[in-house]
Amino acid sequence: MRAFRATEEVPADFGPSVVTIGNFDGVHAGHREILRRVVAVGTERGLVPVALTFDPHPARVLAPARAPKLITTVNQRLRRMESEGVHAALLLPFSMELAQLSPEEFARTVLAETLRARYVIVGEDFRFGHKQAGDLATLRGLGERFAFEVESAGSILRRGQRMSSTAVRKLVEAGRVSRACRMLGEPFALEGPVVKGRGVGSKQTVPTLNLAPENELLPATGVYVTRTRDLNGAGNWRSITNVGYRPTFHGQDLSCESYLLDAFDGDTPERIEVGFIRFVREERKFDSPELLREQILKDVSFANRIHARLDRMGARISWS
């Protein structure tokens, strides 16, 4: 997938395209249905499927105090879009200058001139332009002027519940990662570099990979059944992960430590992604490292049973 991080990076001969517009934080199941529709229209009409999104989140510029913690990093967002078949993404740098554009200026400069849009798909509550002056009806009127059709994706429900990034965020913050996984269509995941720990685990409990998450949103502290993969290689391991402060060792800083349940040989990966499958227990302080190690082994046994159950069900835990 081609990723453009400014309108100036889009080639003059790009398109014609079918475009969807949104923040797409988390790229949840509702987002994915819209992206699949974009790809289907592109196939039917010979148009390039494009996702137009923003970085930073508009709220970070317009109302910083109310800006949400983002579920995914920019790279995760782009990978998930690509996994749905999107051919290109325009990641617009959101600024006060962009926010000042009228609906007409946005439609003309970004959609018509930059992306050469011929078809645009947005949600029914879509708003755009200065002070969110434009809505779906505005966009349809501008489409008639600038030669693109407009389709409303409508609300997307799953088990009677509307898909939303806000709902996913609340589930993750509460540690309800299994529910979040169903909304996202894949595990909520943290990504970032592997950093050197204090060495306590390998000496007194069990060796772990220590992740420095680049995500803004973190799950509730506790122990989780997880899956860990090497972002720069082929490694993909069943794992169990503790997110917390290591109270048994009087830790002060939040850590994310994953113990790999599968055999691991080779160099320590430089960057990993940890997908959260199920909450196991809350983090707590133990009277000794030995007692903590006993509990970890019980956690590992539980995690192995969960992974085995998923294998029997034929469930495929993967990331985009």
MOURTA-V524786 format. One record per residue. OMEGA is omega in radians with two decimals (999 if undefined). Layout:
<<OMEGA> <OMEGA>>
//
This chain:
<<3.09> <3.13> <3.10> <-3.08> <3.03> <3.12> <-3.12> <-3.13> <-3.11> <-3.13> <-3.11> <-3.11> <-3.10> <3.06> <-0.06> <-2.95> <2.91> <-2.94> <2.90> <-3.01> <3.08> <3.07> <3.08> <3.12> <-3.11> <-3.04> <-3.10> <-3.03> <3.09> <3.07> <-3.06> <3.10> <3.09> <3.14> <3.11> <3.08> <3.09> <-3.14> <3.14> <3.11> <3.11> <3.12> <-3.11> <-2.98> <3.14> <-3.13> <3.11> <3.12> <-3.04> <2.97> <3.09> <-3.09> <-2.96> <3.03> <0.06> <3.05> <-3.12> <-3.14> <3.12> <3.14> <-3.00> <-3.12> <-3.02> <-3.10> <-3.11> <-3.10> <-3.12> <2.96> <-3.04> <-3.10> <-3.07> <2.94> <3.10> <-3.11> <3.07> <3.14> <-3.13> <3.13> <-3.13> <3.06> <3.14> <-3.11> <3.12> <3.05> <3.10> <-3.07> <-3.09> <3.06> <3.01> <-3.11> <-3.05> <3.01> <-3.09> <-3.09> <3.08> <3.11> <3.10> <-3.13> <-3.13> <-3.13> <3.05> <3.07> <3.14> <-3.14> <3.12> <-3.12> <-3.10> <-3.01> <-3.06> <-3.06> <-3.03> <-3.02> <-3.07> <-3.05> <-3.10> <-3.10> <3.03> <-3.12> <-3.11> <3.14> <3.14> <3.08> <-3.06> <3.11> <-3.09> <3.06> <-3.12> <3.13> <-3.08> <-3.11> <3.11> <-3.09> <-3.09> <3.06> <-3.09> <3.13> <3.09> <-3.11> <3.12> <3.10> <3.11> <3.08> <3.09> <3.13> <-3.02> <2.97> <2.96> <3.07> <-3.13> <3.09> <3.06> <-3.13> <-3.12> <3.11> <3.14> <-3.08> <3.00> <-3.06> <3.09> <-3.11> <3.13> <3.11> <3.09> <3.08> <3.13> <3.13> <3.11> <-3.11> <-3.13> <3.13> <-3.13> <-3.12> <3.10> <-3.12> <-3.09> <-3.00> <3.09> <3.10> <3.12> <3.13> <3.14> <3.11> <-3.09> <-3.05> <3.07> <-3.08> <2.88> <-3.03> <3.01> <3.09> <3.11> <-3.14> <2.99> <-3.10> <-3.13> <3.09> <-3.14> <3.13> <-3.10> <-3.08> <-3.08> <-3.10> <-2.98> <3.14> <3.10> <-3.14> <-3.11> <2.93> <-3.08> <-3.08> <2.98> <-3.00> <3.05> <3.13> <3.05> <-3.11> <3.09> <3.09> <3.05> <3.11> <-3.13> <-3.13> <-3.05> <2.89> <-3.03> <2.98> <-3.07> <3.11> <3.09> <-3.11> <-3.14> <-3.11> <-3.06> <-3.08> <3.13> <-2.96> <2.89> <-3.06> <2.99> <-2.94> <3.02> <3.01> <-3.10> <-2.98> <3.10> <-3.06> <3.12> <-3.12> <3.07> <3.14> <-3.14> <-3.05> <3.10> <3.12> <3.08> <-3.00> <-3.12> <3.05> <-3.09> <-3.13> <3.11> <3.12> <-3.13> <3.03> <-3.09> <-3.09> <3.05> <-3.13> <-3.14> <3.13> <-3.14> <2.99> <-3.11> <3.13> <-3.04> <-3.02> <-3.07> <3.06> <-3.14> <-3.11> <3.07> <3.04> <3.08> <-3.13> <3.08> <-3.07> <3.14> <3.06> <-3.13> <3.11> <3.07> <-3.14> <3.09> <3.14> <3.11> <3.13> <3.05> <3.10> <3.13> <3.12> <3.11> <3.14> <3.11> <3.12> <3.12> <3.13> <3.13> <3.12> <3.11> <3.12> <3.14> <3.13> <-3.10> <3.14> <-3.12> <3.11> <-3.11> <3.09> <3.04> <999>>
//
